[in-house]
Amino acid sequence: MAYRRTPAVQRRLDELRARLIDAAIAQVAENGYAGCSVASVAAAAGVGTGTVYRHFESKSELFAEVFRIVCGREVQAMVEIGEMARATDGRAVDAVVASVCAFADRALRTPTLAHALLVEPVDQTIDTERLAFRASFRDTLSVAIDAAADAGEIPHQNSEFTAACIVGAIGEALVTPLARSSRDHETPDPTTLTTDITTFTLRALGSTDAQHTRGHQSGSAAGGLRRG
């Protein structure tokens, strides 16, 4: 007869797995992907290395889960911030700009974690999660772009293509400041870059409404990339 875990046992296992993931996220946020090891995660979680391997077969599997969770939280945060911006200003285009600015702002507030998520060399398994994150970010923006076009705020366009270009451009714009901040352990001031990103995004969307170049500092209220 096969052993069946009781709800209490399963709950303890789930709690331990969650603790390991939280420890791994904290390690990436502090040391980047290359600076993390299974042993360091185990030590941070207060367990033996063998315990980690009972939950994850390899470092790649553990950190793929880390990337999946953190990136999922970031996409959700961008959706929520975009919805708040539209609710506040009443314009769909504000949701696009707020989401993009929030992404950049949150990344700059936790540069080591963001650098790991976006550009640091990683295993193929983890890179798959990175590509999935970019696709989710693109799709989120695409929906908001279509809403803005339907509202007559910007020209109708291939929203998926525009969104992909914005995601790629913002990611590239963040590479140098994130790498520098990750190396020097300094948190940059996101104000100037956020303003430039606002202008770029509105131009990419084809917006001619000059009043919206005032900038959207939505990300500043959202904090950095969530660690837990």
Protein Blocks (a to p, Z undefined) as FASTA:
>chain_A
ZZdddfklmmmmmmmmmmmmmmmmmmmmmnojmlpcfklmmmmnopafklmmmmpmbfkl
mmmmmmmmmmmmmmmmmmmmmmmmmmmnopaklmmmmmmmmmmmmmmmmmmlmmmmmmpc
cdfklmmmmmmmmmmmmmmmmmmmmmmmmnopaccddfklmmmmmmmmmmmmmmmmmmmm
mmnopacdfklmmmmmmmmmmmmnopabfklmnopaklmmnopadfZZ
